[in-house]
Amino acid sequence: MSVAETITLNNMELSRVFIALGLLLLAAHFFGYLFQKIRLPRVIGEIFGGALLGPSVLGYFFPQAHQWIFSAFEGEGKLISIVYWFGLVLLMFISGFELQKSFDQKDRKLIVVTLLGSTIIPFLAGWLSPSFYDFTPYLGPTSSMLSLKIIIGITVAITSIPVISRIFIDLGVINTSFAKIVLATATLHDIVLWVALAIATGLVSASSLSASEIISTVLITFGFFGLALFVLPKLTGMINGFRFNLLIKSSTSGYIIFICFLFSALASVLDVNIVFGAFLAGIVVGAMPHERFGPAKEHIKDISLAFFVPIYFAVIGLKLDLIYHFNLLFFLGFVLFATAAQTVGTLIALKLAKVDWLSSFNMAVAMNARGGPGIVLATIAFDLGIINQTLFVTFILLALVTSLVAGSWFKYVISKGWPLLKSESLEPAGLIAWEGREISPLTNPNLPDNRN
């Protein structure tokens, strides 16, 4: 296949590409805004809009129209898929530079206890679940059971920082000790779980699953993680001040995006997932001086939220086949299992630390909100062939349902005047109407817009 063949499109093919992108963008923004107005998370609206254009609705009732419009997903071009991957990479990139970076010293003990309980026990429960339930029918084309076990463990344990941040902001409790402990814990354990995801995807690309191959994948992943966090920030800081750094002089935004692509490419060369590379690039960019790079980061957020991220979530909806690949009994069982594992793990850890039952349960509910990270995890696992479409649908719906439950529970707790932590009390009069919206990992927690 020549270079010309990969980039040359006739007028009809271009028409289908722009029609498809236009419809996806329109559906994502329209339903995202509509769902936000009716006090549901915006991301659900964006996925819902894509689902209407997918096999569940348009493809079912008008299959020929669906095939004609979205044929850009097929063939050698796969142009919409490329836009989708840009959205995913940029989403993880800007997630990285918006992580919580400061932890209250007095809450360190509670953070560590919650981290251990909400990470280790749920992950182990997910890891061991294929030993008690046959997940073979849900394996993807790669047929990698080891990768599947890691993915299930991450899915059970992961927490959405953006979702829980948005809930706390809308309820007016973002500055409480409870909120700070939850966000600090979620930041740390999600970093651990993204490393685990990078290992799982690395094992998929490995030529074999011998002990040496597994050890090599783990070491490369942790080596890249350490390099990105401890070496590259200093190197980047030096490059930022180079006299002959013409890219940063020409366009600060272009320079930041270049760092994102560079890390992604380096990750790919090392057989580490490119999304993990983008995430680490975001952490590096987040360490850069805000005075110099803050406006450029905001510009990148704006264009990502306006185009790439909505397209990404709409395409997720487009991939959902709720007619032929939704198993209700399996979904309900997995939701109960995942919720119970995360809840029990968090409760055990906090009760051992002598935290009261209500505070412990509130923490468990917060750690159960899977939101955007759960959705990203599902799409990566599905696109790499680790899971099949039925498990993909289950993971997506799990992320959405647990986020809605968390928001509803905290609204109820605060309306009753119950404390989130024993040392804190809230009056019902202080309640701010919960709009069910979520904050994007790419926005400041004090800004109203969101995605994830």
N, C-alpha and C positions, 0 to 999 in steps of 0.2 A: 504494500500500500504506500503510495507516494505521498509527499507532504501536500501536494496540490489536492489530492483526493480527500484529505482529512479536513481541509478548510474551505473547499469550494462547495457552495450551495446554490441551487437554482432559486428562482423567485418563489415558487410554490413551497419549497422546503423552508425558506426564510419566513414566509407568511405563517406557516404552521408553528415555527419556533416563537415568533412574536405574539401570535394569538394565544398560544399555550402559556407563555410567561405573563401576558396581560391578564388572562383569566385567573391564573394562580394568584397574582398580586392583588387583583380586585377582590377575589373571594377571601383572601387572607385578611386584608385590611377591613373589608366590609363586615365580616362576621367577627373579627377580632374586636372591632369597635362595638358592635351590637352586643356581644357577650359581655363586654366590659360594662356597658350601660345597664344590663340586667343583673349585674353583680356576680358574674362568673369570670374565671380567669381568662384573660385575653388569648393565651396560648391555646385554650380549648376551642375558641372561635376560629383561630387560624387553621388548626388541624381540621375542624369541622368543615370549613370552607373547602379545603383540599379534598376531604372525603366526599363531598357532593360532586366533585368533578371526577372522582375515581370509580373503580369497579363496583362500589357499593350502591351508587345512585346512577350517575350518567352512564357508566359502562354497562349497567344492568338494563336500563330502560332504552338507552340509545347507544348500543355497542359500536356501531359504525362511526358515529360522530366522535365518540371517545377515542377510537382507534385513529381516526384521521387527525384529530387535534394533537394528541400526545404521542404521535409516532416519532417525535424527536427523542424520545427515550430509547428508541430502538436503533439498530443499525450502527454504523461506525462513528457517527457524530456524537450522539448522546449529549447534545448541548445542554438540555435542561438539567441533566444529571450533573454536569460540570458546574452549573450555577448553584445547584443544591449543595455540592461539596464545598464550593466557596462559602456558602452560608454557614455550613457546619464549622469550617476552619475559622472563619471570622468570629463566630459565636464563642468558640472555645478560646480564641485569642483574647477577646475583650473580657471574657470571664476571668482569665488569668490576672489581668491587671486591675480587677476590681475586688480581689479577695480581701477578706479581713486580715489585717497585718498587725494589729495591736491587741494584746490580751491583758486583761486586768490581773495583776499579780495576786490579789486576794481571792480570786476565783479559780486560780490555777488547779487546786486540788480537785474541785468539782468538775472542771473541764477534763482533766485527765481521767477521772473515774467514768464520766459520761462517754468519753472517747472510747475507752476500753470496752464498756458494755454495749455501746451502739455499733461497734465495728466488729469486734472479734466474735461474739456470740452469734449475731445474725449472719455474718459471713460463713462461719462454720456450719450453721444450720442449712444455708443454701448449698454449700459445698457438699454436704453429706446427703442432701435430699435425693439425688439420683440413686443412692444406695437403698432407699426405701420406696422409691416410686420410679417407674420406668419412664425416663425422659427420652428414650431412643426415638419415638415417633416425632419428637420436636427438634431433632438434630437438623442442622442445615447441610448443604452440599459438602462441606469439608469433613463432616462426620468426626469431628474432634471432640470427644467426650470430655477430655481434660479442660479444653477451652470453655466448653459449655458449663462445666461445674464452677469455673471461676466466674463466668458471666452471671450465673444464677446467684452465687454468693454476693457479688457486687450489687445486683438488683435488689436483693433482700436488704442490704445494709445501707445503700446510698441515700443521701438526704439532699434536698434542694435548698441551697442557701437563698436563691432569689425568691422562691415561693414564700419561705418562712419570713424573710425580710419584709416582703410586701404586706404580709398579714400583720406583722408587728407594727409596721408604719401606719397602716389603716386603722389599727386599734389604739394607736397612740402609746404603745409600750416599747418602742424601739430602743429607748434609752434606759430601760430597766436592767437590773443585773441578770434577770432570767434571759432576756433577749441577747445580751452580750455573751452569756455562757453558751447558749444554743448556737449562735453564729460562729463563735470561736471553735466550738467542738465540731460543727459541721464543716468548717473550713479544713481543719486538720484531717478528719477522717475521709473527706472527699478526695484530698490529695493522695492519701494512702490508696484509696480505691481506684483512682485514675492510674496510679502506677500498676496496680493489679490488672487493670484493663489493658494497659500497654503490654504486659507480659502475656495475657491471654491472646491478644491479636498477634503477638510475635510468635507464639507457638503454632498458630495457624499457618504462618508462612514458612515455618521450619520444615526442612526436608524429611525429618524423622522426629520421633518423640523419645529418643534415647535419653538417658540420664545426662550425658554430656551436652546434648542439644538444649535440654531444659535449663541446665545450669548456665549455659552460655547466654541464653535468652534473658534470664533473670539478671545476670551480671551486666549485660549490655544495657538493659533498661535502667537499672539503678545507676550505672555509670553515666548514662546520658542525663538522668535526673540530677545527679550530683554536679555534673559539668554545667548544666543549665542554671542551677541555682547558686553555685559557689564560684565558678570560674568566669563564665560568660558575662555576668553582670559587670564585673570589673573590666573585662576586655572591651565590652560595649561602651563603658564609661570612658575608656581611653580613646576609642574610635570616635566617640561623639565630639571630642575636642580636637581631633586632627584638623590641621589647616587645610589639607587637600581632600577632605570629605565633602566632595561637591554635591552628593545626593542630599545630605542634610541641609546644605545651603540652598539647594534648588527647591526642595519640598520636604518639610518635616514629616508630613503625613506619608509621603512616599517612602521615606526612610524607615518609618515605623512598620509599614506594610512589608517592606523588604526584609526586615528582621523576622516577621511572621513567616514569610515564605522560606527564608533561609533555614530557620529552625525546622520547619515542616519537611523541607528537602533533606536536611541532615538526618532527621528521624527516619525518613523513608530509606535512606542509604543504609542505615544501621538496622533496618527491619524492625524499627519501633513505629507504632502507629502515628501517622502524620498529625492526627488530631491532638495527641499527647504532646507532640512537638509544638503545635500552635499554642496549646495551653501553657507550656513552659515559657514560650516566647512572650506571652502576655504577662507572666510573672516578672520576667526580666524588664519589660517595658514599664511595668508598674513601679519598678525601683528607680526609674529615671526621674530627674527633677521635674516636679509638676509645673513650676513656673515656665519652663522651656517647652515641655512636651504636652502639657495639659490640653491646650486648645486643639492640637493635632489629634489627640486621642478622642476628644469630643466629636471632631469631624468624622473620624472613622466610625464611631458609634452611630452617628446620625445616618450615614449612608447604609450601614449594616442594618439598622432598624427599619429604614425606609424600604429597602429592597431585598437584600440577601437573606436576612433572618426570616422575614415573613414567607419568602419563597421556600426556604428550608422546611418550615413547619407545615406549609401547605402541601409540599411534596410528600411529607410524612402521611398526611391525610389521604393523599392520592394513592399511596401504597397500601392503605388499609383495605382489606377485603372482608367486610363484616358479614357477608352472605355465605361465603364458602370457607372462611378461615377463622371463624369465631366459635370457640367451644365454651358455652356458658358454664357448664359444670366445672370444667378445668379452670376457667377464669376465676370463679368464685372460690374454688379450693385454693388456688395459688394466692389470691388476695388475703384470705384468712391465714394461710401459712406465713406469708411474708410479714403481715402486720403483727401476728403473734410472736414471730421470732424477734423482730425489732423491739417490740414492746417488752417482752420477757427479758431480753438481754439488757435493755436500759434499766428496767425496774430492779433486776438483781444487783447490778452494779451500784445503783443509787441507794438501795436499801442497805447494802453492806456498808455504805458510807453514812448510814443513819440519817438519810433524807426522808422527810415525811411522805406519805402515800400520794397525796394530791400533787405535790411538787414533782415527785418522781413520774407520775402518770402524765402530767403536763409535758415534761421533758420527753417522754416516750412518744407522745403524739407529735411533738415537733420533729423528732428525728424520723418519723414515719413519712413525712411529706417528701415525695420523691421528685415531683415536678419535672423541670427541664433536664436536669442531669439524668434522670431515669429514661427520658425520651431519647436523649443523645446516646446513651448506652445501648438502648434497644436498636436504634438505627445503625450504629456501628456494627453490632453483632449480626444484624440481619444482612447488611451490605457485604460483610466479609464471609457470609455463609456459615456462621457458627450456629445460628438458630433458624428455624423455618418460619413461615409466615404466621402460623397459628400462635407460636410463642411470641413473635413480634407484636401481634395485636394484643396479646395478653399483657406484655410489658408496658405498652403504650397506655392502655386503659388503667393499669395499676398505678402508673405515675399520676394520671389525671384524678382518679378516685381518691387516692390518699391525700393529695393536695387539697381537694375540696373538703374532705373530712377534717383535716387539720384546721382549716379556716373556720369551719362551722363550730368546732369544739372550742376554740379560743374565743370566739365571739360569745358563746354561751357562758364560758367561765367568767369573762369580764362583765357580762350583763348581770351575773349573779353577785358580783362583788367579791368573788373568791380570789385568793392570792395565787399568782403564778409560781412564786416561791414563798416559803413560809415567812421569810423576812420582809416580804413585800405585800401590800394590800392595795386593792384598786376599788374605787367606788363606781357604781353603775353610771353615775353622772359624768364620769370621765370618758365614757365610751364614744369612740368616733365611728361613724357608720362604716362597716366593713363592705368594701366594694368587690371583694373576691378577685381583685387584680393581683398580678404578680410582678415583681421587679426583675428586670433582666440582669444577668450577671454583668452586663455591659453598662449599666447605669448606676449612678451614685444612689445609695439608699434613700436620699432625700429628694430625689427627682421622681415625678409622677409616672413617667412612661415605663413600660415593662415589656418583657416577652416571656421570660422563662420561669 
